[in-house]
């Protein structure tokens, strides 16, 4: 294989991963038009269309995805070989691509990631915020951070946060006007802030459990949102009840601004976990980041 052919394959892998000629060109240090021309030449030489192009997007074709599946392990090996040279100069180097959701980025990455970047200036970390469940391998990510219960069994999972609870809260003024619910079914008579899942478009049920009995309640109320801050603002204003992360409203509970109800129906569940494919050797930069974020159970 010629050097130019190898360069073209690497360029294709970056475009397929980024789904954008503009972003891929910026990463590769070339113009979008030159990159597009280069990949059209690759397609002509191979005699197959690798990328489906529109005026607004680019994505691999079925043939492109097949080629990408073969390329990714080989390119990862090349990266690992290059990163291994860092040991000879006494510095950790390389890149890590992470996918997570906004709340985990705030709670896990914001407190710790800046310190990691200062300690390892030659490591580049790319973070993609996505509230859906991303396929790490298909999308070219090294690792993800999700709740432990959402991590597939074929992944290696490392705890990077404590166990969590989601609780029901409202203002004292709201409960002065409405009797506090005693069991989850009582929520059907309350104004409740609903959360719409971006991944599926459905409404998130409020999940409860006691004595081994699980109950899901599909609530109704004056607000449906897919962002937590707006929901919390409505709850703090006394517009209704919210199903909120306990640590997010801890200060409100301590000050008496919010009151918790149905406490014995709200168990803990596995907190944030960093996960990555088990069939691939862990690259040095990723291993260092895992060790930096890890917390003991």
Secondary structure, DSSP 4 states (H G I P E B T S, - for coil): --HHHHHHHHHHHHHHHHT-HHHHHHHHTS-HHHHHHHHHHHHHHHTS--EEE-SS-EEE-HHHHHHHHHHHHHHHHHHHHHHHGGGGGT---EEEEEEE-HHHIIIIIHHHHHHHHHH-TTEEEEEEE-SS---HHHHT-SEEEEEGGGS-TTEEEEE-S--B-EEEEE-HHHHHHSPPPSSGGGGGGS-B-EEB-TTTSPBPPEEEEETTEEEEE----S-EESSHHHHHHHHHTTSSBEEEEGGGSHHHHHHTSSEEE-GGG---B--EEEEEETTSPPPHHHHHHHHHH----
